[in-house]
Amino acid sequence: MLAVTFGDLLFRFRQFLIAIIGVTLVLALALLLSGLVSGFSTEVSQTVGGFGATTWVLSKAAGGRITAFVAFPESESLAIADESGVHDASPVLLIPSQVAHDGTTQLTVNLAGVVPGKLGDPTVTEGHGLNGPNQVVVDDRLGVAMGSTLVLGGHDLRVVGTVRDRTLLGGTPMVYASLTSAQAIVVHGQPLITAVVSRGSPAVLPAGFTTYTPEQVSATTLTQLQSAVSSIQNTRWLMWVLAALIVGALLYVAALERQQDFAVLKALGASSLALFGSLLLEAIIVTLVASVLAEIVANALTPFLFDQPVDIQPSAYATLPIIAIVVGALASLTALRRVVSADPAAAFG
């Protein structure tokens, strides 16, 4: 029966090739969607982890989200820093979705005001860190040149350094300025902040505040993208169904064309189960080949299709062939009735 299976694959090579191409594109898109979902989580974890803190102190009204603009007096950071259990603490002012200009283009950024040289001050990959007024360090996804001027809130800020993998809210780049500069831009110079980042956890907190680990901050911040994540997950399921339909249509047409072949093989002693197994093997071969090609295509397309971080996890690569086998098995059921109904007597008709 293996000889029959591979003989049919060669005989219908063009048909199977078209199916492989179609399933490859569908599985590649499904893999990219999986990476897109993971990218939401990865970008938040990388940005939160980049502050170098083990504890975040936020107003209870923020609900654990660093993107929630719930400001409080900067003086609270001094009280927190003096608490036992805290080894280092620094105030942070984080304001999401701000409009910036680089002279020609309007840009959307997330602004973080930090104390230079303290927790939260980013480690640059190019240029130098914040060491003076009216300076910014930007994520390289922003695409602005070193030394150029970025206008934010009516203030001219010079780009002195860049960082990598520091985005929030679906790929929106981070812009880091000194705390005093950020306060001047957003809150008219008032001594307000939205978080205190620290190493060590304070034993006692002022009323109205609570502590979070970086993992908790990442998880709660990610919840505001839950509807987008759910929509992408649903679309990914649709891709699996579409892949099964493509392979199923191919096998159904092939089964129609092979009715006489099935009758002859049954007359020679082949069982319906063996014939169905042959079609099942064909379906699995098609989907497995497509899954391997899909992994290559997905990696090749990632830089061109998405502006936001895409993080295809190793587990997604590992499970794709398994999903492909399941898709192939389900698709082969479309031809089952044709195999079972083949009449050996038709071979002599």
Secondary structure as a PSIPRED ss2 file (coil, helix, strand):
# PSIPRED VFORMAT (PSIPRED V4.0)

   1 M C   1.000  0.000  0.000
   2 L H   0.000  1.000  0.000
   3 A H   0.000  1.000  0.000
   4 V H   0.000  1.000  0.000
   5 T H   0.000  1.000  0.000
   6 F H   0.000  1.000  0.000
   7 G H   0.000  1.000  0.000
   8 D H   0.000  1.000  0.000
   9 L H   0.000  1.000  0.000
  10 L H   0.000  1.000  0.000
  11 F H   0.000  1.000  0.000
  12 R C   1.000  0.000  0.000
  13 F H   0.000  1.000  0.000
  14 R H   0.000  1.000  0.000
  15 Q H   0.000  1.000  0.000
  16 F H   0.000  1.000  0.000
  17 L H   0.000  1.000  0.000
  18 I H   0.000  1.000  0.000
  19 A H   0.000  1.000  0.000
  20 I H   0.000  1.000  0.000
  21 I H   0.000  1.000  0.000
  22 G H   0.000  1.000  0.000
  23 V H   0.000  1.000  0.000
  24 T H   0.000  1.000  0.000
  25 L H   0.000  1.000  0.000
  26 V H   0.000  1.000  0.000
  27 L H   0.000  1.000  0.000
  28 A H   0.000  1.000  0.000
  29 L H   0.000  1.000  0.000
  30 A H   0.000  1.000  0.000
  31 L H   0.000  1.000  0.000
  32 L H   0.000  1.000  0.000
  33 L H   0.000  1.000  0.000
  34 S H   0.000  1.000  0.000
  35 G H   0.000  1.000  0.000
  36 L H   0.000  1.000  0.000
  37 V H   0.000  1.000  0.000
  38 S H   0.000  1.000  0.000
  39 G H   0.000  1.000  0.000
  40 F H   0.000  1.000  0.000
  41 S H   0.000  1.000  0.000
  42 T H   0.000  1.000  0.000
  43 E H   0.000  1.000  0.000
  44 V H   0.000  1.000  0.000
  45 S H   0.000  1.000  0.000
  46 Q H   0.000  1.000  0.000
  47 T H   0.000  1.000  0.000
  48 V H   0.000  1.000  0.000
  49 G H   0.000  1.000  0.000
  50 G C   1.000  0.000  0.000
  51 F C   1.000  0.000  0.000
  52 G C   1.000  0.000  0.000
  53 A C   1.000  0.000  0.000
  54 T C   1.000  0.000  0.000
  55 T E   0.000  0.000  1.000
  56 W E   0.000  0.000  1.000
  57 V E   0.000  0.000  1.000
  58 L E   0.000  0.000  1.000
  59 S E   0.000  0.000  1.000
  60 K H   0.000  1.000  0.000
  61 A H   0.000  1.000  0.000
  62 A H   0.000  1.000  0.000
  63 G C   1.000  0.000  0.000
  64 G C   1.000  0.000  0.000
  65 R C   1.000  0.000  0.000
  66 I C   1.000  0.000  0.000
  67 T C   1.000  0.000  0.000
  68 A C   1.000  0.000  0.000
  69 F C   1.000  0.000  0.000
  70 V C   1.000  0.000  0.000
  71 A C   1.000  0.000  0.000
  72 F E   0.000  0.000  1.000
  73 P E   0.000  0.000  1.000
  74 E C   1.000  0.000  0.000
  75 S H   0.000  1.000  0.000
  76 E H   0.000  1.000  0.000
  77 S H   0.000  1.000  0.000
  78 L H   0.000  1.000  0.000
  79 A H   0.000  1.000  0.000
  80 I H   0.000  1.000  0.000
  81 A H   0.000  1.000  0.000
  82 D C   1.000  0.000  0.000
  83 E C   1.000  0.000  0.000
  84 S C   1.000  0.000  0.000
  85 G C   1.000  0.000  0.000
  86 V C   1.000  0.000  0.000
  87 H C   1.000  0.000  0.000
  88 D E   0.000  0.000  1.000
  89 A E   0.000  0.000  1.000
  90 S E   0.000  0.000  1.000
  91 P E   0.000  0.000  1.000
  92 V E   0.000  0.000  1.000
  93 L E   0.000  0.000  1.000
  94 L E   0.000  0.000  1.000
  95 I E   0.000  0.000  1.000
  96 P E   0.000  0.000  1.000
  97 S E   0.000  0.000  1.000
  98 Q E   0.000  0.000  1.000
  99 V E   0.000  0.000  1.000
 100 A E   0.000  0.000  1.000
 101 H E   0.000  0.000  1.000
 102 D C   1.000  0.000  0.000
 103 G C   1.000  0.000  0.000
 104 T C   1.000  0.000  0.000
 105 T C   1.000  0.000  0.000
 106 Q E   0.000  0.000  1.000
 107 L E   0.000  0.000  1.000
 108 T E   0.000  0.000  1.000
 109 V E   0.000  0.000  1.000
 110 N E   0.000  0.000  1.000
 111 L E   0.000  0.000  1.000
 112 A E   0.000  0.000  1.000
 113 G E   0.000  0.000  1.000
 114 V E   0.000  0.000  1.000
 115 V C   1.000  0.000  0.000
 116 P C   1.000  0.000  0.000
 117 G C   1.000  0.000  0.000
 118 K C   1.000  0.000  0.000
 119 L C   1.000  0.000  0.000
 120 G C   1.000  0.000  0.000
 121 D C   1.000  0.000  0.000
 122 P C   1.000  0.000  0.000
 123 T C   1.000  0.000  0.000
 124 V C   1.000  0.000  0.000
 125 T C   1.000  0.000  0.000
 126 E E   0.000  0.000  1.000
 127 G E   0.000  0.000  1.000
 128 H C   1.000  0.000  0.000
 129 G C   1.000  0.000  0.000
 130 L C   1.000  0.000  0.000
 131 N C   1.000  0.000  0.000
 132 G C   1.000  0.000  0.000
 133 P C   1.000  0.000  0.000
 134 N C   1.000  0.000  0.000
 135 Q E   0.000  0.000  1.000
 136 V E   0.000  0.000  1.000
 137 V E   0.000  0.000  1.000
 138 V E   0.000  0.000  1.000
 139 D E   0.000  0.000  1.000
 140 D H   0.000  1.000  0.000
 141 R H   0.000  1.000  0.000
 142 L H   0.000  1.000  0.000
 143 G C   1.000  0.000  0.000
 144 V C   1.000  0.000  0.000
 145 A C   1.000  0.000  0.000
 146 M C   1.000  0.000  0.000
 147 G C   1.000  0.000  0.000
 148 S C   1.000  0.000  0.000
 149 T E   0.000  0.000  1.000
 150 L E   0.000  0.000  1.000
 151 V E   0.000  0.000  1.000
 152 L E   0.000  0.000  1.000
 153 G C   1.000  0.000  0.000
 154 G C   1.000  0.000  0.000
 155 H E   0.000  0.000  1.000
 156 D E   0.000  0.000  1.000
 157 L E   0.000  0.000  1.000
 158 R E   0.000  0.000  1.000
 159 V E   0.000  0.000  1.000
 160 V E   0.000  0.000  1.000
 161 G E   0.000  0.000  1.000
 162 T E   0.000  0.000  1.000
 163 V E   0.000  0.000  1.000
 164 R C   1.000  0.000  0.000
 165 D C   1.000  0.000  0.000
 166 R C   1.000  0.000  0.000
 167 T E   0.000  0.000  1.000
 168 L E   0.000  0.000  1.000
 169 L C   1.000  0.000  0.000
 170 G C   1.000  0.000  0.000
 171 G C   1.000  0.000  0.000
 172 T E   0.000  0.000  1.000
 173 P E   0.000  0.000  1.000
 174 M E   0.000  0.000  1.000
 175 V E   0.000  0.000  1.000
 176 Y E   0.000  0.000  1.000
 177 A E   0.000  0.000  1.000
 178 S E   0.000  0.000  1.000
 179 L H   0.000  1.000  0.000
 180 T H   0.000  1.000  0.000
 181 S H   0.000  1.000  0.000
 182 A H   0.000  1.000  0.000
 183 Q H   0.000  1.000  0.000
 184 A H   0.000  1.000  0.000
 185 I H   0.000  1.000  0.000
 186 V H   0.000  1.000  0.000
 187 V C   1.000  0.000  0.000
 188 H C   1.000  0.000  0.000
 189 G C   1.000  0.000  0.000
 190 Q C   1.000  0.000  0.000
 191 P C   1.000  0.000  0.000
 192 L E   0.000  0.000  1.000
 193 I E   0.000  0.000  1.000
 194 T C   1.000  0.000  0.000
 195 A E   0.000  0.000  1.000
 196 V E   0.000  0.000  1.000
 197 V E   0.000  0.000  1.000
 198 S E   0.000  0.000  1.000
 199 R E   0.000  0.000  1.000
 200 G C   1.000  0.000  0.000
 201 S C   1.000  0.000  0.000
 202 P C   1.000  0.000  0.000
 203 A C   1.000  0.000  0.000
 204 V C   1.000  0.000  0.000
 205 L C   1.000  0.000  0.000
 206 P C   1.000  0.000  0.000
 207 A C   1.000  0.000  0.000
 208 G C   1.000  0.000  0.000
 209 F E   0.000  0.000  1.000
 210 T E   0.000  0.000  1.000
 211 T E   0.000  0.000  1.000
 212 Y E   0.000  0.000  1.000
 213 T C   1.000  0.000  0.000
 214 P H   0.000  1.000  0.000
 215 E H   0.000  1.000  0.000
 216 Q H   0.000  1.000  0.000
 217 V H   0.000  1.000  0.000
 218 S H   0.000  1.000  0.000
 219 A H   0.000  1.000  0.000
 220 T H   0.000  1.000  0.000
 221 T H   0.000  1.000  0.000
 222 L H   0.000  1.000  0.000
 223 T H   0.000  1.000  0.000
 224 Q H   0.000  1.000  0.000
 225 L H   0.000  1.000  0.000
 226 Q H   0.000  1.000  0.000
 227 S H   0.000  1.000  0.000
 228 A H   0.000  1.000  0.000
 229 V H   0.000  1.000  0.000
 230 S H   0.000  1.000  0.000
 231 S H   0.000  1.000  0.000
 232 I H   0.000  1.000  0.000
 233 Q H   0.000  1.000  0.000
 234 N H   0.000  1.000  0.000
 235 T H   0.000  1.000  0.000
 236 R H   0.000  1.000  0.000
 237 W H   0.000  1.000  0.000
 238 L H   0.000  1.000  0.000
 239 M H   0.000  1.000  0.000
 240 W H   0.000  1.000  0.000
 241 V H   0.000  1.000  0.000
 242 L H   0.000  1.000  0.000
 243 A H   0.000  1.000  0.000
 244 A H   0.000  1.000  0.000
 245 L H   0.000  1.000  0.000
 246 I H   0.000  1.000  0.000
 247 V H   0.000  1.000  0.000
 248 G H   0.000  1.000  0.000
 249 A H   0.000  1.000  0.000
 250 L H   0.000  1.000  0.000
 251 L H   0.000  1.000  0.000
 252 Y H   0.000  1.000  0.000
 253 V H   0.000  1.000  0.000
 254 A H   0.000  1.000  0.000
 255 A H   0.000  1.000  0.000
 256 L H   0.000  1.000  0.000
 257 E H   0.000  1.000  0.000
 258 R C   1.000  0.000  0.000
 259 Q H   0.000  1.000  0.000
 260 Q H   0.000  1.000  0.000
 261 D H   0.000  1.000  0.000
 262 F H   0.000  1.000  0.000
 263 A H   0.000  1.000  0.000
 264 V H   0.000  1.000  0.000
 265 L H   0.000  1.000  0.000
 266 K H   0.000  1.000  0.000
 267 A H   0.000  1.000  0.000
 268 L C   1.000  0.000  0.000
 269 G C   1.000  0.000  0.000
 270 A C   1.000  0.000  0.000
 271 S C   1.000  0.000  0.000
 272 S H   0.000  1.000  0.000
 273 L H   0.000  1.000  0.000
 274 A H   0.000  1.000  0.000
 275 L H   0.000  1.000  0.000
 276 F H   0.000  1.000  0.000
 277 G H   0.000  1.000  0.000
 278 S H   0.000  1.000  0.000
 279 L H   0.000  1.000  0.000
 280 L H   0.000  1.000  0.000
 281 L H   0.000  1.000  0.000
 282 E H   0.000  1.000  0.000
 283 A H   0.000  1.000  0.000
 284 I H   0.000  1.000  0.000
 285 I H   0.000  1.000  0.000
 286 V H   0.000  1.000  0.000
 287 T H   0.000  1.000  0.000
 288 L H   0.000  1.000  0.000
 289 V H   0.000  1.000  0.000
 290 A H   0.000  1.000  0.000
 291 S H   0.000  1.000  0.000
 292 V H   0.000  1.000  0.000
 293 L H   0.000  1.000  0.000
 294 A H   0.000  1.000  0.000
 295 E H   0.000  1.000  0.000
 296 I H   0.000  1.000  0.000
 297 V H   0.000  1.000  0.000
 298 A H   0.000  1.000  0.000
 299 N H   0.000  1.000  0.000
 300 A H   0.000  1.000  0.000
 301 L H   0.000  1.000  0.000
 302 T H   0.000  1.000  0.000
 303 P H   0.000  1.000  0.000
 304 F H   0.000  1.000  0.000
 305 L H   0.000  1.000  0.000
 306 F C   1.000  0.000  0.000
 307 D C   1.000  0.000  0.000
 308 Q C   1.000  0.000  0.000
 309 P C   1.000  0.000  0.000
 310 V C   1.000  0.000  0.000
 311 D C   1.000  0.000  0.000
 312 I C   1.000  0.000  0.000
 313 Q C   1.000  0.000  0.000
 314 P H   0.000  1.000  0.000
 315 S H   0.000  1.000  0.000
 316 A H   0.000  1.000  0.000
 317 Y H   0.000  1.000  0.000
 318 A H   0.000  1.000  0.000
 319 T H   0.000  1.000  0.000
 320 L H   0.000  1.000  0.000
 321 P H   0.000  1.000  0.000
 322 I H   0.000  1.000  0.000
 323 I H   0.000  1.000  0.000
 324 A H   0.000  1.000  0.000
 325 I H   0.000  1.000  0.000
 326 V H   0.000  1.000  0.000
 327 V H   0.000  1.000  0.000
 328 G H   0.000  1.000  0.000
 329 A H   0.000  1.000  0.000
 330 L H   0.000  1.000  0.000
 331 A H   0.000  1.000  0.000
 332 S H   0.000  1.000  0.000
 333 L H   0.000  1.000  0.000
 334 T H   0.000  1.000  0.000
 335 A H   0.000  1.000  0.000
 336 L H   0.000  1.000  0.000
 337 R H   0.000  1.000  0.000
 338 R H   0.000  1.000  0.000
 339 V H   0.000  1.000  0.000
 340 V H   0.000  1.000  0.000
 341 S H   0.000  1.000  0.000
 342 A C   1.000  0.000  0.000
 343 D C   1.000  0.000  0.000
 344 P H   0.000  1.000  0.000
 345 A H   0.000  1.000  0.000
 346 A H   0.000  1.000  0.000
 347 A H   0.000  1.000  0.000
 348 F H   0.000  1.000  0.000
 349 G C   1.000  0.000  0.000
